[in-house]
């Protein structure tokens, strides 16, 4: 199974356990030098995607689109992709 085959809910769970994402979520929430715990990162993700549960990412198209945006912003923040200047 490749990363693209992994259900989005599972990918979101993995992301929330990533220390870099936890720092990103804290920075996006106004805590520039902070780092969220897994639970706070998950809350940030649910709030951003406007969902109650990460499971909704597998069935809610609007939430999936917001998750893709969040993932792209995170990739740009980490330097994995170039940012638009």
C-alpha angles and dihedrals in degrees: 000000000000126000090259090055093053113101112255092238089059092045089051090052091051090048093053089055091054111103091213091055089047089056091045092051091049092049091048088051093054100266098114097178097031136099127212124221118241092267094052091046089053090050090050090051093048091048093048092048092041095233137129095216134021087234087075089070088074094057109022113081095195091051090048090053091050090048090053090051091049092048091050092049090049091049090051091047091053092046095244089125130026119261122230112251 
